[in-house]
Each structure stands twice: as structure tokens, then as C-alpha cells.
Amino acid sequence: MAHLLHIDSSPRGERSHSRRMTKEFVEQWKQVHPNDTVTYRDIGRNPVPYVDESWIAAAFTPPEQRTPDLWEAIRMSDQLVDEFLEADIYVVGVPMYNFTIPGTFKSYIDQIVRVGRTVAFEPNDSTNVFKPLVLGKKMYIIEARGDSGFHPGGRYESMNYHDPYLVTVFGFMGITDITFVHVENDEYGGQKLAESIAKARTKIAELTAA
């Protein structure tokens, strides 16, 4: 039995393609794996706070030396990290905003990339100072884009700071088994968008069945 963490980061409601696709993914997954459990977090409508000075002080203060104020400053981050580490599989909806990820999802990432929790810092190891701590996990990222051509070899490949960043930052923590599902051409609508949605649904059906 596996545990899924389902995350949506779009602020849109019913008009959000990434939300609709993550919901369909999880529903289909549950049909194939009825004993699996799911935790849902909506950071698009309920954003997590930005990292601030108190957070930094708390994160880099040994637990036994933290004051009550520092514990409070890091409390939300600890909850998010605990939730993240409890999951075996991640299903994440992350639309492309201005060639990269939404600010809401960047705030979430900043809260969970934690030395001693999701990544180890070993300054005496000259070959690899940072070591990942989140191992053996699987991630599915469902992305909505306004246009197409951001794939390798596409006309906008050099402008895609979305997928490479997510591969880098989650790989930094140890999650290297990442599969993307893309819904494209939202700005065009019509047949172009409908074909992209149909293609995404086919891929989701294949992934959940497998």
C-alpha cells in the first residue's frame, strides 16, 4: 500500500487544466490501487508563507537551541516536510507562469528544502557536500502551458525554465524518478487545446494503469 501526496498550485478553480488533470489522475489511480491513501494540499488557494528572517534563523539553529519563537517560525515548514516525507508518490499540478513555476509553488519548495531533513550538508566531503535524503520516491508533474514548443528541440526550448528547475530541485533532494504530463495551447483554445487535453488524458490513463 502506497501513500500519495496530491498537490495543486494553480490559483484557478474549474478553469484550471492542471487541477482537473491531477484530480483525474488521482481518481484513476485509486481505481487501480484502492488501498492506497491520499493526502491533499492546495497551495494555489491556500499558499504557504514565504521564507523570512525568523525562518532562516530557526532552520539553521540546532533544535536543542531553538527558542519558542524560533520553533514557531519553523512550525509550518516542519509540518510540510513531515507530510512530504510520509508520501511514497507525488502527484503535483504546476502550471507554467512566465516560463517558470508559480510563486506559490516556489514558496512551497523553499519550505521543504531543509538541511538535515530533505538534504544533508557534509562540508568535509569534497566530492559531494550536499547529499539527498528523500530517496525511493516517484513523482508525477502535470503542467499546463499557454503555448506549445517548450519540449527538447522545440521553438521555445531555451525559454523553458519550468521543467529543468523542477528536475533539478527535486533531484537535489533525491527524487529523480519524475514523469511530466503536459497540457498545452491554453491561449489558443479550440481544437489545439482539445487535442492536447486528450493526449494528456491518454498518458494519464497509461501511467495509472501501469
C-alpha beads as a LAMMPS data file, in Angstrom:
LAMMPS data file: protein, C-alpha beads

210 atoms
209 bonds

1 atom types
1 bond types

-500.0 500.0 xlo xhi
-500.0 500.0 ylo yhi
-500.0 500.0 zlo zhi

Masses

1 110.0

Atoms # bond

1 1 1 0.000 0.000 0.000
2 1 1 1.383 3.383 -1.037
3 1 1 0.651 6.893 0.170
4 1 1 0.100 9.700 -2.377
5 1 1 0.629 13.391 -1.777
6 1 1 -1.611 15.328 -4.187
7 1 1 -0.658 18.990 -4.574
8 1 1 -2.309 21.732 -6.638
9 1 1 -0.572 25.081 -7.106
10 1 1 -2.837 26.880 -9.572
11 1 1 -4.995 29.678 -8.114
12 1 1 -7.660 28.960 -10.734
13 1 1 -10.683 26.877 -9.944
14 1 1 -12.715 24.957 -12.526
15 1 1 -10.842 26.710 -15.337
16 1 1 -7.537 25.188 -14.198
17 1 1 -6.315 22.450 -16.505
18 1 1 -3.629 21.291 -14.078
19 1 1 -6.193 20.934 -11.276
20 1 1 -8.575 18.976 -13.445
21 1 1 -5.815 16.664 -14.657
22 1 1 -4.359 15.970 -11.188
23 1 1 -7.859 15.176 -9.936
24 1 1 -8.443 12.759 -12.806
25 1 1 -5.014 11.210 -12.218
26 1 1 -5.670 10.555 -8.535
27 1 1 -9.188 9.249 -9.191
28 1 1 -7.903 6.807 -11.798
29 1 1 -5.010 5.809 -9.568
30 1 1 -7.415 4.984 -6.747
31 1 1 -9.462 2.789 -9.071
32 1 1 -6.361 0.717 -9.831
33 1 1 -4.912 0.936 -6.300
34 1 1 -7.961 1.163 -3.982
35 1 1 -5.924 0.536 -0.828
36 1 1 -3.573 3.456 -1.408
37 1 1 -4.119 6.566 0.711
38 1 1 -4.069 10.206 -0.382
39 1 1 -3.217 13.493 1.316
40 1 1 -4.293 16.650 -0.498
41 1 1 -2.716 20.090 -0.249
42 1 1 -3.982 23.111 -2.179
43 1 1 -1.238 25.734 -2.147
44 1 1 -2.813 27.653 -5.016
45 1 1 -5.744 28.763 -2.889
46 1 1 -4.052 28.316 0.484
47 1 1 -0.463 29.460 -0.125
48 1 1 2.278 28.708 2.346
49 1 1 4.270 31.657 3.732
50 1 1 7.462 32.953 2.227
51 1 1 10.743 32.185 3.928
52 1 1 11.686 35.129 6.164
53 1 1 14.484 36.042 8.557
54 1 1 12.973 34.178 11.509
55 1 1 12.565 31.057 9.383
56 1 1 16.214 31.182 8.329
57 1 1 17.348 31.649 11.916
58 1 1 15.240 28.691 13.042
59 1 1 16.280 26.398 10.184
60 1 1 19.969 26.919 10.878
61 1 1 19.757 26.759 14.668
62 1 1 20.219 23.294 16.233
63 1 1 16.836 22.066 17.560
64 1 1 18.080 21.916 21.147
65 1 1 18.997 25.618 20.945
66 1 1 15.788 26.967 19.425
67 1 1 13.701 29.400 21.423
68 1 1 9.891 29.124 21.442
69 1 1 9.775 31.919 18.843
70 1 1 12.145 30.019 16.569
71 1 1 10.101 26.835 16.939
72 1 1 7.013 28.795 15.925
73 1 1 8.855 30.275 12.933
74 1 1 9.698 26.794 11.631
75 1 1 6.459 25.066 12.630
76 1 1 4.748 25.224 9.230
77 1 1 7.899 24.095 7.465
78 1 1 8.200 21.097 9.787
79 1 1 4.584 20.149 9.053
80 1 1 5.134 20.416 5.306
81 1 1 8.354 18.396 5.451
82 1 1 6.722 15.697 7.587
83 1 1 3.844 15.483 5.113
84 1 1 6.252 15.387 2.175
85 1 1 8.403 12.633 3.672
86 1 1 5.398 10.462 4.554
87 1 1 4.444 10.165 0.874
88 1 1 5.678 7.483 -1.498
89 1 1 4.229 9.058 -4.641
90 1 1 3.680 12.706 -5.550
91 1 1 1.037 13.980 -7.983
92 1 1 1.641 17.670 -8.492
93 1 1 -0.150 20.234 -10.629
94 1 1 2.231 23.046 -11.572
95 1 1 1.230 25.418 -14.401
96 1 1 3.844 27.404 -16.304
97 1 1 3.840 31.109 -15.432
98 1 1 6.167 33.307 -17.470
99 1 1 8.354 30.344 -18.430
100 1 1 8.734 29.010 -14.885
101 1 1 6.699 27.878 -11.877
102 1 1 4.100 29.895 -9.917
103 1 1 5.336 31.818 -6.890
104 1 1 3.070 29.715 -4.676
105 1 1 4.960 26.568 -5.625
106 1 1 8.350 28.247 -5.234
107 1 1 7.363 29.186 -1.666
108 1 1 6.405 25.565 -1.022
109 1 1 9.746 24.328 -2.346
110 1 1 11.612 26.827 -0.179
111 1 1 9.754 25.479 2.854
112 1 1 10.652 21.819 2.216
113 1 1 14.260 22.039 1.036
114 1 1 15.747 21.731 4.508
115 1 1 19.271 20.861 5.568
116 1 1 19.097 17.870 7.882
117 1 1 15.592 16.953 6.769
118 1 1 15.456 16.604 2.995
119 1 1 19.124 17.176 2.149
120 1 1 22.298 16.580 4.151
121 1 1 25.161 19.083 4.279
122 1 1 28.563 17.499 4.749
123 1 1 31.202 20.231 4.293
124 1 1 34.111 17.830 4.846
125 1 1 33.159 15.697 1.853
126 1 1 34.949 17.374 -1.059
127 1 1 33.267 15.140 -3.644
128 1 1 29.656 15.800 -2.644
129 1 1 28.940 18.395 0.010
130 1 1 25.168 18.008 -0.341
131 1 1 23.559 14.576 -0.156
132 1 1 19.877 13.819 -0.910
133 1 1 17.735 12.366 1.865
134 1 1 14.427 11.792 0.025
135 1 1 15.035 8.505 -1.743
136 1 1 12.922 5.826 -3.413
137 1 1 10.030 8.147 -4.318
138 1 1 8.065 8.653 -7.552
139 1 1 6.750 11.994 -8.820
140 1 1 4.209 12.874 -11.494
141 1 1 4.093 16.543 -12.513
142 1 1 1.117 17.777 -14.508
143 1 1 1.845 21.079 -16.203
144 1 1 -0.416 23.455 -18.104
145 1 1 1.143 25.783 -20.676
146 1 1 -0.333 28.593 -22.744
147 1 1 1.571 27.575 -25.870
148 1 1 3.471 24.564 -27.203
149 1 1 7.069 24.078 -28.327
150 1 1 8.784 24.007 -24.931
151 1 1 9.933 20.403 -25.378
152 1 1 13.543 19.471 -26.261
153 1 1 14.116 20.643 -29.803
154 1 1 11.012 22.847 -29.741
155 1 1 10.994 26.506 -30.739
156 1 1 10.707 27.620 -27.114
157 1 1 13.050 25.071 -25.549
158 1 1 15.509 27.761 -24.401
159 1 1 12.666 29.577 -22.595
160 1 1 11.561 26.555 -20.563
161 1 1 12.773 27.240 -17.016
162 1 1 9.905 25.211 -15.572
163 1 1 10.721 21.551 -16.182
164 1 1 14.526 21.794 -15.785
165 1 1 14.164 23.646 -12.490
166 1 1 11.769 21.076 -11.040
167 1 1 14.018 18.217 -12.162
168 1 1 16.979 19.973 -10.538
169 1 1 15.426 20.937 -7.217
170 1 1 13.615 17.644 -6.580
171 1 1 16.667 15.733 -7.777
172 1 1 18.697 17.734 -5.253
173 1 1 16.527 16.177 -2.537
174 1 1 16.779 12.720 -4.127
175 1 1 13.631 12.450 -6.271
176 1 1 14.908 11.537 -9.716
177 1 1 12.024 9.370 -10.964
178 1 1 9.885 12.181 -12.389
179 1 1 7.299 11.929 -15.175
180 1 1 5.747 15.005 -16.777
181 1 1 2.293 15.273 -18.333
182 1 1 1.719 18.462 -20.335
183 1 1 -1.468 20.261 -21.298
184 1 1 -0.573 22.878 -23.910
185 1 1 -2.129 25.600 -26.078
186 1 1 -4.417 27.083 -23.440
187 1 1 -4.024 30.518 -25.052
188 1 1 -5.283 29.156 -28.376
189 1 1 -8.224 27.157 -27.098
190 1 1 -10.353 25.325 -29.618
191 1 1 -9.046 22.242 -31.391
192 1 1 -5.412 22.770 -30.399
193 1 1 -6.266 22.779 -26.708
194 1 1 -8.756 19.912 -27.032
195 1 1 -6.161 17.719 -28.739
196 1 1 -3.590 18.461 -26.052
197 1 1 -6.056 17.636 -23.259
198 1 1 -6.980 14.376 -24.974
199 1 1 -3.296 13.482 -25.311
200 1 1 -2.718 14.243 -21.617
201 1 1 -5.694 12.102 -20.609
202 1 1 -4.386 9.200 -22.654
203 1 1 -0.997 9.462 -20.970
204 1 1 -2.614 9.650 -17.520
205 1 1 -4.636 6.514 -18.248
206 1 1 -1.477 4.703 -19.319
207 1 1 0.504 5.847 -16.259
208 1 1 -2.170 4.966 -13.717
209 1 1 -2.831 1.585 -15.315
210 1 1 0.874 0.737 -15.292

Bonds

1 1 1 2
2 1 2 3
3 1 3 4
4 1 4 5
5 1 5 6
6 1 6 7
7 1 7 8
8 1 8 9
9 1 9 10
10 1 10 11
11 1 11 12
12 1 12 13
13 1 13 14
14 1 14 15
15 1 15 16
16 1 16 17
17 1 17 18
18 1 18 19
19 1 19 20
20 1 20 21
21 1 21 22
22 1 22 23
23 1 23 24
24 1 24 25
25 1 25 26
26 1 26 27
27 1 27 28
28 1 28 29
29 1 29 30
30 1 30 31
31 1 31 32
32 1 32 33
33 1 33 34
34 1 34 35
35 1 35 36
36 1 36 37
37 1 37 38
38 1 38 39
39 1 39 40
40 1 40 41
41 1 41 42
42 1 42 43
43 1 43 44
44 1 44 45
45 1 45 46
46 1 46 47
47 1 47 48
48 1 48 49
49 1 49 50
50 1 50 51
51 1 51 52
52 1 52 53
53 1 53 54
54 1 54 55
55 1 55 56
56 1 56 57
57 1 57 58
58 1 58 59
59 1 59 60
60 1 60 61
61 1 61 62
62 1 62 63
63 1 63 64
64 1 64 65
65 1 65 66
66 1 66 67
67 1 67 68
68 1 68 69
69 1 69 70
70 1 70 71
71 1 71 72
72 1 72 73
73 1 73 74
74 1 74 75
75 1 75 76
76 1 76 77
77 1 77 78
78 1 78 79
79 1 79 80
80 1 80 81
81 1 81 82
82 1 82 83
83 1 83 84
84 1 84 85
85 1 85 86
86 1 86 87
87 1 87 88
88 1 88 89
89 1 89 90
90 1 90 91
91 1 91 92
92 1 92 93
93 1 93 94
94 1 94 95
95 1 95 96
96 1 96 97
97 1 97 98
98 1 98 99
99 1 99 100
100 1 100 101
101 1 101 102
102 1 102 103
103 1 103 104
104 1 104 105
105 1 105 106
106 1 106 107
107 1 107 108
108 1 108 109
109 1 109 110
110 1 110 111
111 1 111 112
112 1 112 113
113 1 113 114
114 1 114 115
115 1 115 116
116 1 116 117
117 1 117 118
118 1 118 119
119 1 119 120
120 1 120 121
121 1 121 122
122 1 122 123
123 1 123 124
124 1 124 125
125 1 125 126
126 1 126 127
127 1 127 128
128 1 128 129
129 1 129 130
130 1 130 131
131 1 131 132
132 1 132 133
133 1 133 134
134 1 134 135
135 1 135 136
136 1 136 137
137 1 137 138
138 1 138 139
139 1 139 140
140 1 140 141
141 1 141 142
142 1 142 143
143 1 143 144
144 1 144 145
145 1 145 146
146 1 146 147
147 1 147 148
148 1 148 149
149 1 149 150
150 1 150 151
151 1 151 152
152 1 152 153
153 1 153 154
154 1 154 155
155 1 155 156
156 1 156 157
157 1 157 158
158 1 158 159
159 1 159 160
160 1 160 161
161 1 161 162
162 1 162 163
163 1 163 164
164 1 164 165
165 1 165 166
166 1 166 167
167 1 167 168
168 1 168 169
169 1 169 170
170 1 170 171
171 1 171 172
172 1 172 173
173 1 173 174
174 1 174 175
175 1 175 176
176 1 176 177
177 1 177 178
178 1 178 179
179 1 179 180
180 1 180 181
181 1 181 182
182 1 182 183
183 1 183 184
184 1 184 185
185 1 185 186
186 1 186 187
187 1 187 188
188 1 188 189
189 1 189 190
190 1 190 191
191 1 191 192
192 1 192 193
193 1 193 194
194 1 194 195
195 1 195 196
196 1 196 197
197 1 197 198
198 1 198 199
199 1 199 200
200 1 200 201
201 1 201 202
202 1 202 203
203 1 203 204
204 1 204 205
205 1 205 206
206 1 206 207
207 1 207 208
208 1 208 209
209 1 209 210
